[in-house]
Amino acid sequence: MARQKTYHSGNRTIMIAPILRDLRQSAGMKQVYLAKRLGISQSYLANLEAGRRYPSLEVIEMYATFFQKGSVTDAIINTLK
């Protein structure tokens, strides 16, 4: 199993992959559907969710816009508190 990539903020580590995967799964979506809606490939989305790739800020913003709550950014910020 591949080690998940993480972001570091001070002394905190943020694992983005589970946040992205949980958002999609809690909405009951398949990867192929969400990837198409976001305009990214399903393989790229799978790599993001598996922690093999880092999402760009643009992709994080696309998630936040798509889920219409700032969910991704809120989840990331909450891990820093």
Number of C-alpha atoms within 10 A of each C-alpha: 4 7 8 16 17 16 11 11 9 7 6 12 13 17 17 23 22 15 17 21 18 12 17 18 12 8 9 9 13 11 19 15 12 17 17 12 12 16 11 13 15 17 12 16 24 17 15 21 22 20 21 17 17 20 18 9 10 9 16 18 16 17 21 17 14 14 14 10 11 16 19 21 15 11 15 15 11 9 11 13 6
